[in-house]
Structure formats: C-alpha cells, structure tokens
Amino acid sequence: MSGWRVAPDAGRPEGLGCAHLDTAVPGVRPVTPQGCEECLAAGTGWVHLRMCLVCGHVGCCDSSPGQHASEHFAHQDHPLARSIEPGEDWAWCYRDELFLEPVRG
C-alpha cells in the first residue's frame, strides 16, 4: 500500500477531497495492538478498533462505550484513523467526514 485516497461513495457529491491525506505517516504501527489503549487501562471492553494514522494510537469505535478513537481526534487533532479489524481495509477522516481506501502499488 502506498497511501490513502477518498473512497467512491454514491451518496455524496463528486469531487469532494480530503485535505488531510498527507498527515498519514507511512508504516505507522499500532501502539497497543492488543486493543484500545484506554479500555485496556480501565479494564473495559470495546466493539471495534481504530488506529490513528498519524501516531498509531489504538482506540475503540463510536459504537463502543468509550468512543476513544473519536476522543483521540478531539484531543490530539489527528484527523485520520483506520480500521484494524480483521478483513477490513478502510480509513476515516474525522475532519472531512469521508471514508478512505488504500492506494495499492
């Protein structure tokens, strides 16, 4: 994979772009690959995991009680996060509210 681009979406107008794609750090690795950093510290659970593409913070999704991935964006202003769920290959820009897909090659 060589980066991210805005994913096609029939539900939104054409031509929308993401101004934050350049904030993704190539090769960033999860800080806590075993789960959500805050949930692990608190001994609580999560539904799905998201990894910040800027710093590697692992947080839980908005369907989880803690919503730590969104909280990380709100506090750190890191706009891009990807799913690290098995079989999922997408990311999200919190600032632009756009789905992203990987660029191969």
Backbone torsions as a table, in degrees:
resi	resn	phi	psi	omega
1	MET	NA	140.1	-178.3
2	SER	-117.8	11.8	178.4
3	GLY	146.8	-162.0	-176.4
4	TRP	-130.5	153.4	174.2
5	ARG	-141.7	162.8	178.1
6	VAL	-65.3	131.2	-179.5
7	ALA	-78.5	144.3	174.8
8	PRO	-59.8	139.2	-178.5
9	ASP	-147.9	110.7	-177.5
10	ALA	-66.7	-13.7	-177.4
11	GLY	-90.8	1.1	179.9
12	ARG	-130.2	158.1	-179.8
13	PRO	-60.6	146.9	176.7
14	GLU	-66.9	155.0	172.0
15	GLY	87.7	-1.2	176.9
16	LEU	-71.0	137.9	179.8
17	GLY	-123.7	168.2	176.8
18	CYS	-111.6	120.6	-178.8
19	ALA	-84.3	5.0	-172.9
20	HIS	-114.9	5.6	-177.1
21	LEU	-58.4	-30.6	-178.3
22	ASP	-75.2	-5.2	176.8
23	THR	-83.1	-14.6	178.5
24	ALA	-67.6	128.8	179.9
25	VAL	-90.9	118.4	179.5
26	PRO	-58.5	133.8	176.5
27	GLY	75.2	10.5	179.3
28	VAL	-58.1	138.9	-177.3
29	ARG	-114.4	152.5	179.1
30	PRO	-66.5	133.5	177.7
31	VAL	-67.3	-42.4	178.7
32	THR	-126.2	81.5	-176.8
33	PRO	-62.8	-17.5	-179.2
34	GLN	-78.7	-11.6	177.3
35	GLY	160.0	-173.9	179.6
36	CYS	-62.3	124.9	-176.5
37	GLU	-55.9	-48.8	-177.3
38	GLU	-71.3	-39.4	178.9
39	CYS	-65.9	-39.3	177.1
40	LEU	-61.4	-43.3	-179.9
41	ALA	-65.3	-35.3	-177.8
42	ALA	-88.9	-11.1	-177.8
43	GLY	75.3	26.5	179.4
44	THR	-109.6	173.0	-177.0
45	GLY	-106.0	177.2	-178.9
46	TRP	-143.8	168.9	178.6
47	VAL	-97.1	-58.0	178.8
48	HIS	-136.6	160.0	-177.2
49	LEU	-113.2	143.4	175.9
50	ARG	-128.0	143.0	179.1
51	MET	-116.6	131.0	176.5
52	CYS	-65.5	129.9	-180.0
53	LEU	-84.1	0.3	176.6
54	VAL	-96.5	-47.5	-172.7
55	CYS	-123.7	-9.4	179.3
56	GLY	88.3	3.8	176.3
57	HIS	-57.0	135.6	176.3
58	VAL	-106.6	122.4	179.1
59	GLY	-131.5	165.0	-179.7
60	CYS	-87.9	157.3	-174.8
61	CYS	-74.7	174.7	-179.5
62	ASP	-70.5	-12.8	174.2
63	SER	-84.2	-9.7	177.9
64	SER	-86.7	151.1	-179.4
65	PRO	-56.5	-38.6	-175.7
66	GLY	-80.9	-26.9	-178.4
67	GLN	47.5	46.5	-172.5
68	HIS	-73.1	-24.7	176.6
69	ALA	-67.1	-44.7	176.9
70	SER	-65.3	-38.3	178.0
71	GLU	-62.6	-39.7	177.9
72	HIS	-60.8	-45.2	176.8
73	PHE	-58.8	-47.0	-176.9
74	ALA	-61.9	-37.3	-176.6
75	HIS	-90.0	-33.1	-175.2
76	GLN	-103.3	-13.8	-178.1
77	ASP	60.8	33.4	173.0
78	HIS	-93.1	108.1	-167.5
79	PRO	-79.5	-17.8	-172.6
80	LEU	-111.8	133.5	175.3
81	ALA	-140.3	146.2	178.1
82	ARG	-116.9	155.4	172.1
83	SER	-72.0	138.5	171.9
84	ILE	-117.5	26.6	173.9
85	GLU	-78.0	141.6	177.6
86	PRO	-55.7	133.0	177.4
87	GLY	82.9	-3.0	179.1
88	GLU	-105.7	137.2	-176.5
89	ASP	-139.6	68.9	-179.2
90	TRP	-147.4	164.1	176.8
91	ALA	-137.2	173.1	-176.6
92	TRP	-138.7	137.1	170.9
93	CYS	-100.3	111.9	-179.6
94	TYR	-64.3	-40.2	-175.9
95	ARG	-68.1	-46.7	-177.8
96	ASP	-90.7	-9.1	-177.7
97	GLU	54.7	54.0	-178.9
98	LEU	-129.1	139.8	170.7
99	PHE	-76.9	145.2	178.7
100	LEU	-122.7	152.5	175.9
101	GLU	-126.8	154.7	-179.7
102	PRO	-71.2	147.3	172.4
103	VAL	-97.2	123.6	-179.3
104	ARG	-95.8	143.5	171.9
105	GLY	110.4	NA	NA
